Amino acid sequence: MFLSSVGFSVVMMSIWPYLQKIDPTADTSFLGWVIASYSLGQMVASPIFGLWSNYRPRKEPLIVSILISVAANCLYAYLHIPASHNKYYMLVARGLLGIGAGNVAVVRSYTAGATSLQERTSSMANISMCQALGFILGPVFQTCFTFLGEKGVTWDVIKLQINMYTTPVLLSAFLGILNIILILAILREHRVDDSGRQCKSINFEEASTDEAQVPQGNIDQVAVVAINVLFFVTLFIFALFETIITPLTMDMYAWTQEQAVLYNGIILAALGVEAVVIFLGVKLLSKKIGERAILLGGLIVVWVGFFILLPWGNQFPKIQWEDLHNNSIPNTTFGEIIIGLWKSPMEDDNERPTGCSIEQAWCLYTPVIHLAQFLTSAVLIGLGYPVCNLMSYTLYSKILGPKPQGVYMGWLTASGSGARILGPMFISQVYAHWGPRWAFSLVCGIIVLTITLLGVVYKRLIALSVRYGRIQE
């Protein structure tokens, strides 16, 4: 999970300038499709890889998915070769990379099947921690490659350009190959029941005679659907938060493009470090108060974070009166929503007007969100999100019981992929037309409905073995 997340995040900051370089006809609308193609690919592939892992050794879908990712990264590195339609090749490359990322369902399914109930939360926390570290270090590696510049050097024999755009994906391809080697050398099929006794499975090459039989019992489908909804909302609200912080800070504090990318990058990196600490703490806390209570607490903390973001007071943001396009937020395309994250810092920000654009009518009557409000909110959301994320799929794996979970984990991953697509689309439209007050009020309302759902199904969110009385909670 660490190597995979590094391979994904290491290219994120360079997608937009690279797209502009290889195909000048690409606009921000097409960028939206390029970004969304990753989540779409993962959403489609996750249930397929999950089903595959239920009936065959898990090495197979893991290796195939990683090979797809390696091929996608190689295609990305050669996007400069085609004479035309280069942007469509990038779209294919990102989509294939998303398909390869569908193996997250297999990893979580393997972890769920290889751990007892007592070990489950700790093991899931370790996976999440490795994933978070990968997402933190990926952009750091990307920054290290900027010294190569846009031109870089060319390996004429294989027509490979090695520059600041292609080196990250070449690193991703190398990490993928390393991942395959580790899987072949280290990964062994292992499955236990909720008590920790070894169980027989189709995933085993060999089975011992003293293996326990898989306990029978019907899965609580209501609880399954509820967790999918909870997981969707969790990723939905964090995806929209990541999307909106750059335009929000540019509107509220008159930050330039370069300042917004730098300061918000530091904030997101700090939230990643915070998440690692949270995962360590949750491993201990879950043993005392249980996953359901922690999930409820995480949702409440996230709600408080967004509630604090609501504008109040008599101070208003600086108005951008110039009749120029404001980079803060668009009115039309998904690609423009996130354009600020990929704008080249070489552009002359000093000539760009700053502040809240007069084209957004709400700028004239919406109070400013103070910097202290924003930072406090970021800390709280950064606290609640990893808790909700971890507790959702930990509870999910326990509800499903010791049976193979590949397909169910695939649907959970697919719901998260859908959330990462819809979250930015939702926040862009509401923010652009009605401003932060309506945007964050609606988010608070969504979280309240989610907390209500959790309260309704609270007693049903228990392990399969506990529900049938085979293990005491």
C-alpha positions in Angstrom: 0.0 0.0 0.0 2.9 2.4 0.7 4.6 1.8 -2.6 1.3 2.0 -4.5 0.3 5.3 -2.8 3.7 6.8 -3.5 3.4 5.7 -7.1 0.0 7.5 -7.4 0.7 10.8 -5.5 4.2 11.3 -7.0 2.6 12.4 -10.3 -0.4 14.4 -9.1 1.2 17.9 -9.1 2.6 17.6 -12.6 -0.4 16.4 -14.5 -1.7 19.8 -15.7 1.5 21.3 -16.9 2.4 18.0 -18.6 -1.0 17.9 -20.3 -0.5 21.4 -21.6 3.0 20.6 -22.9 2.1 17.4 -24.9 -1.2 18.7 -26.2 -1.9 22.5 -26.3 -5.5 21.8 -27.4 -6.3 20.4 -23.9 -8.4 22.7 -21.8 -9.5 22.6 -18.1 -12.7 20.7 -19.1 -10.6 17.9 -20.4 -8.4 18.0 -17.3 -11.5 17.1 -15.3 -12.0 14.0 -17.4 -8.3 13.1 -17.0 -8.6 13.4 -13.2 -12.0 11.6 -13.0 -10.8 8.7 -15.2 -8.6 7.4 -12.4 -11.5 7.1 -10.0 -13.8 5.7 -12.7 -11.3 3.0 -13.5 -10.9 2.1 -9.9 -14.7 2.1 -9.4 -15.1 -0.4 -12.3 -12.1 -2.6 -11.5 -12.5 -3.0 -7.7 -15.4 -5.4 -7.7 -13.8 -7.5 -10.5 -10.5 -7.9 -8.7 -12.4 -8.6 -5.5 -14.4 -11.4 -7.1 -11.2 -12.8 -8.6 -9.5 -12.9 -5.2 -12.5 -14.8 -3.7 -11.9 -17.8 -6.0 -8.2 -17.7 -6.9 -4.9 -17.1 -5.1 -4.7 -13.4 -4.3 -1.3 -13.1 -5.9 -3.0 -13.3 -9.3 -5.2 -10.2 -9.1 -2.5 -8.3 -7.2 0.2 -9.0 -9.8 -2.1 -8.4 -12.8 -3.3 -5.1 -11.4 0.2 -3.9 -10.7 1.3 -4.9 -14.2 -1.6 -2.8 -15.5 -0.3 0.1 -13.4 3.3 -0.3 -14.7 2.0 -0.4 -18.3 -0.1 2.8 -17.6 3.0 4.6 -16.2 5.1 3.6 -19.2 2.4 4.9 -21.6 2.3 8.1 -19.6 6.1 8.5 -20.0 5.8 8.2 -23.8 2.9 10.6 -24.3 5.1 12.9 -26.3 5.5 10.4 -29.1 2.1 10.4 -30.9 1.8 13.1 -33.5 -1.7 14.1 -32.4 -4.5 13.4 -29.9 -1.9 13.1 -27.1 -4.5 14.2 -24.5 -6.6 11.1 -25.2 -3.5 8.9 -24.6 -3.2 10.6 -21.2 -6.8 9.9 -20.5 -6.3 6.2 -21.3 -3.1 6.1 -19.1 -4.9 7.6 -16.1 -7.8 5.3 -16.6 -5.6 2.2 -16.7 -3.8 3.5 -13.6 -7.2 3.6 -11.9 -8.0 0.1 -13.0 -4.7 -1.0 -11.4 -5.6 0.8 -8.2 -8.6 -1.5 -7.9 -6.3 -3.9 -6.0 -7.0 -2.0 -2.8 -10.1 -4.2 -2.4 -7.9 -7.3 -2.6 -5.5 -5.9 0.0 -8.2 -5.1 2.4 -9.9 -8.4 1.8 -6.7 -10.3 2.5 -6.1 -8.3 5.7 -9.7 -9.0 6.9 -9.3 -12.7 6.2 -5.9 -13.1 7.7 -6.7 -11.4 11.1 -8.9 -12.2 14.0 -11.4 -9.7 15.4 -8.9 -8.6 18.0 -6.2 -8.0 15.5 -8.4 -6.4 12.8 -8.4 -2.8 13.8 -4.7 -2.7 14.5 -3.9 -4.3 11.1 -6.2 -2.0 9.2 -4.7 1.0 11.0 -1.2 -0.2 9.9 -2.4 -0.4 6.2 -3.9 3.1 6.4 -0.8 4.5 8.0 1.4 3.1 5.3 -1.0 4.5 2.7 -1.0 7.9 4.4 2.8 8.0 4.5 2.9 7.2 0.8 0.6 10.1 0.0 2.7 12.4 2.1 6.1 11.4 0.5 4.9 11.3 -3.1 4.7 15.1 -3.6 8.0 15.4 -1.8 9.6 13.1 -4.4 7.9 15.1 -7.2 9.5 18.2 -5.9 12.9 16.6 -5.9 12.6 15.9 -9.7 11.9 19.6 -10.6 15.6 20.2 -11.0 15.4 18.2 -14.2 13.3 20.9 -15.8 10.8 20.6 -18.6 13.4 19.7 -21.2 15.5 17.2 -19.2 17.5 14.7 -21.3 16.4 12.3 -24.0 17.5 8.6 -24.3 17.5 8.5 -28.1 17.8 4.7 -28.4 14.3 4.1 -26.8 13.0 7.7 -27.5 12.5 8.3 -23.8 12.4 11.8 -22.4 13.6 12.0 -18.8 12.3 15.2 -17.3 10.4 16.6 -14.4 7.1 15.1 -15.8 8.2 11.6 -16.8 10.7 10.8 -14.0 7.9 10.5 -11.4 6.0 7.9 -13.5 9.2 6.0 -14.2 9.7 5.9 -10.5 6.1 4.6 -10.1 6.8 1.9 -12.7 9.9 0.9 -10.8 8.0 0.7 -7.5 5.4 -1.4 -9.2 8.0 -3.9 -10.3 9.4 -3.9 -6.8 6.0 -4.5 -5.5 5.6 -7.6 -7.7 8.9 -9.0 -6.5 7.9 -8.5 -2.9 4.5 -10.2 -3.5 6.2 -13.3 -5.2 8.8 -13.5 -2.5 6.9 -12.8 0.7 3.1 -13.0 0.3 1.6 -16.3 1.5 -2.1 -17.2 1.5 -3.4 -17.2 5.1 -6.9 -17.2 6.4 -8.4 -17.4 9.9 -11.8 -17.2 11.4 -12.9 -14.4 13.8 -11.3 -16.3 16.7 -7.9 -16.6 15.0 -8.2 -20.3 14.0 -6.9 -21.2 10.6 -9.6 -21.8 8.0 -9.6 -23.7 4.7 -9.9 -21.5 1.6 -9.7 -21.8 -2.2 -6.9 -19.2 -1.9 -4.7 -21.8 -0.2 -2.2 -23.9 -2.2 -2.2 -26.4 0.7 -4.5 -27.0 3.6 -3.8 -28.6 6.9 -6.1 -31.3 8.4 -6.7 -29.3 11.6 -8.3 -26.3 9.9 -11.5 -24.9 11.3 -14.6 -24.7 9.1 -15.9 -21.3 8.1 -18.8 -20.5 10.4 -22.2 -20.2 8.6 -24.5 -17.3 9.0 -26.3 -14.7 6.9 -24.6 -11.3 6.4 -26.6 -8.3 7.7 -27.2 -6.6 4.3 -28.7 -3.5 6.0 -25.5 -3.0 7.9 -23.5 -3.6 4.7 -25.4 -0.9 2.8 -25.2 1.5 5.8 -21.4 1.2 5.9 -21.1 1.8 2.2 -23.1 5.0 2.6 -21.0 6.1 5.6 -17.8 5.4 3.7 -19.1 7.3 0.7 -20.0 10.3 2.8 -16.6 10.2 4.5 -14.6 10.3 1.2 -17.1 12.7 -0.3 -16.6 15.4 2.3 -12.8 15.0 2.4 -12.6 15.1 -1.4 -14.6 18.3 -1.5 -12.5 19.8 1.3 -9.3 19.1 -0.6 -10.8 20.6 -3.7 -12.1 23.8 -2.2 -9.2 24.9 0.1 -7.2 26.4 -2.7 -10.0 28.6 -4.2 -11.3 29.3 -0.7 -8.0 30.7 0.6 -7.4 32.7 -2.6 -10.8 34.3 -2.2 -10.7 34.9 1.5 -7.1 35.9 2.0 -6.1 37.3 -1.4 -3.4 34.7 -1.8 -1.7 34.4 -5.2 -1.8 31.2 -7.1 1.8 30.3 -6.0 1.0 31.2 -2.3 -2.1 29.1 -2.3 -0.4 26.0 -3.7 2.5 26.4 -1.3 0.6 27.1 1.9 -2.2 24.6 1.2 0.4 22.0 0.3 2.0 22.5 3.7 -1.4 22.3 5.4 -2.3 19.0 3.6 1.1 17.6 4.4 0.6 18.4 8.0 -2.8 16.8 7.9 -1.1 13.7 6.5 1.3 13.6 9.5 -1.7 14.1 11.8 -3.4 11.2 10.2 -0.5 8.9 10.9 -0.6 9.9 14.6 -4.3 9.4 14.7 -4.0 5.8 13.3 -1.5 5.0 16.1 -3.9 6.4 18.7 -7.0 4.7 17.3 -5.3 1.3 17.6 -5.2 1.7 21.4 -8.5 3.6 21.8 -10.6 1.0 19.9 -9.7 -1.6 22.5 -11.4 0.5 25.2 -14.5 2.0 23.6 -15.0 0.1 20.4 -15.1 1.0 16.7 -18.7 2.2 16.6 -18.2 4.9 19.3 -15.0 6.1 17.6 -16.8 6.3 14.2 -19.6 8.4 15.8 -17.0 10.6 17.5 -15.2 11.1 14.2 -18.3 12.2 12.4 -19.1 14.7 15.1 -15.6 16.1 15.0 -15.8 16.5 11.2 -19.2 18.2 11.6 -17.7 20.7 14.1 -14.9 21.3 11.6 -17.2 22.3 8.8 -19.5 24.3 11.2 -16.5 26.4 12.3 -15.9 27.2 8.6 -19.3 29.0 8.3 -18.7 32.8 7.7 -19.7 35.2 10.4 -18.9 38.8 11.5 -18.8 42.2 9.8 -15.4 41.9 8.0 -15.6 41.1 4.3 -13.0 39.7 1.9 -10.9 41.8 -0.4 -12.9 42.3 -3.7 -11.2 41.6 -7.0 -12.7 44.4 -9.1 -10.5 43.8 -12.2 -12.4 42.4 -15.2 -10.1 39.4 -15.4 -10.7 35.7 -14.9 -10.4 34.8 -11.3 -8.5 31.5 -10.7 -10.5 30.9 -7.5 -13.4 28.9 -8.8 -15.2 28.2 -12.1 -18.8 28.2 -13.1 -18.7 25.4 -15.6 -16.2 22.6 -15.8 -14.9 20.1 -13.3 -11.3 20.5 -14.6 -11.2 24.2 -13.6 -12.2 23.3 -10.1 -8.8 21.8 -9.4 -6.8 23.8 -11.9 -5.1 25.8 -9.1 -3.4 22.7 -7.9 -1.5 22.2 -11.2 -0.9 25.8 -12.4 2.8 26.3 -13.1 4.5 28.5 -10.5 6.5 30.0 -13.3 3.4 32.1 -14.3 3.6 35.7 -13.3 1.3 35.8 -10.3 2.3 39.4 -9.5 0.2 40.6 -12.5 -2.8 38.5 -11.6 -5.5 40.2 -9.5 -6.1 38.7 -6.1 -9.1 38.6 -3.8 -12.7 37.5 -4.2 -13.9 38.0 -7.8 -16.8 40.4 -8.3 -18.1 37.8 -10.8 -19.1 35.9 -7.7 -22.0 38.0 -6.3 -21.7 36.4 -2.9 -18.3 38.1 -2.4 -20.2 41.4 -1.7 -22.2 40.2 1.2 -20.5 37.1 2.6 -18.2 37.7 5.7 -14.6 36.6 5.5 -13.6 33.2 7.0 -10.8 34.2 9.3 -7.5 32.4 9.0 -7.8 31.0 12.6 -11.2 29.6 11.6 -9.8 27.9 8.6 -6.8 26.4 10.4 -8.9 25.2 13.3 -11.3 23.6 10.9 -8.5 21.9 8.9 -7.1 20.4 12.1 -10.6 19.0 13.1 -11.4 17.7 9.7 -7.9 16.1 9.6 -8.6 14.5 12.9 -12.1 13.2 12.0 -11.5 12.0 8.5 -8.9 9.3 9.1 -10.9 8.0 12.1 -14.1 7.7 10.0 -12.2 6.2 7.1 -10.5 3.5 9.2 -13.5 2.6 11.3 -15.8 2.3 8.3 -13.9 -0.5 6.6 -12.8 -2.1 9.9 -16.5 -2.4 10.9 -17.3 -3.5 7.4 -14.8 -6.4 7.5 -16.2 -7.6 10.8 -19.8 -7.4 9.7 -18.9 -9.6 6.7 -17.4 -12.2 8.9 -14.7 -14.8 8.0 -16.1 -15.6 4.5 -14.2 -14.3 1.4 -14.7 -10.5 1.3 -13.3 -9.6 -2.1 -16.5 -8.6 -3.9 -17.9 -6.7 -0.9 -14.6 -4.9 -0.4 -14.7 -4.1 -4.1 -18.0 -2.4 -3.8 -16.8 -0.4 -0.8 -13.8 0.8 -2.8 -16.1 1.6 -5.7 -18.3 3.7 -3.5 -15.2 5.6 -2.3 -14.2 6.2 -5.9 -17.6 7.6 -6.8 -17.4 9.9 -3.8 -14.0 11.3 -5.1 -15.7 12.1 -8.4 -18.9 13.6 -7.0 -17.5 15.6 -4.1 -15.5 18.1 -6.2 -18.4 18.4 -8.7 -20.8 19.2 -5.8 -18.7 21.7 -4.0 -17.7 23.6 -7.2 -21.3 24.3 -8.3 -22.5 25.3 -4.8 -19.5 27.4 -4.0 -19.4 29.2 -7.3 -23.1 30.1 -7.2 -23.9 30.5 -3.5 -20.6 30.9 -1.7 -19.1 29.2 1.3 -22.0 29.8 3.7 -24.4 27.7 1.6 -21.7 25.2 0.7 -20.6 24.4 4.2 -24.1 24.5 5.6 -25.1 21.8 3.1 -22.1 19.8 4.1 -23.1 20.1 7.7 -26.6 19.0 6.8 -25.2 15.9 5.0 -23.1 15.0 8.0 -26.1 15.4 10.4 -28.1 13.0 8.2 -25.1 10.6 8.2 -24.9 10.7 12.0 -28.6 10.0 12.1 -28.1 7.0 9.8 -25.4 5.7 12.1 -27.7 6.1 15.1 -30.4 4.1 13.4 -28.1 1.1 12.5 -25.7 1.5 15.5 -26.8 -1.8 17.1 -26.5 -3.7 13.9 -22.8 -2.7 13.2 -21.4 -5.8 15.0 -19.2 -8.7 13.9 -21.0 -11.7 12.3 -19.6 -14.0 15.0 -20.9 -11.7 17.7 -24.3 -11.5 16.1 -24.6 -15.3 16.1 -23.3 -15.6 19.6 -20.1 -17.5 18.7 -17.9 -14.7 20.2 -18.6 -12.3 23.0 -18.1 -8.6 22.0 
